[in-house]
């Protein structure tokens, strides 16, 4: 999904994100952690940046990035390793609901006094 969505991003977004400087934005998270997250994301979405999604998920799933890439590039493996567990239709529904929820939460946060 990030490969699909990256093509939709405004090229200036990475520079805007990199310029963001947290100042006790979240009471439950230190600003240093937010800066690390900012730098990780901004580096990936910058022009010429390289996605680290497969590296990050590979560690969590106990698979190499190459194995995940091979699965994503193989309709047969996608069927047996992913779609047998969750249908493409359900995944699209979950993604739609997650995007709407994230947008709603951001608007709530931005509109709080």
Secondary structure, DSSP 8 states (H G I E B T S, - for coil): -HHHHHTTS-TTHHHHHHH---SS--TTS-HHHHHHHHHHHHHHHSTT----HHHHHHHHHT--HHHHHHHHT-HHHHIIIIITTS-HHHHHHHHHHHHHHHHHHHHHHHH--
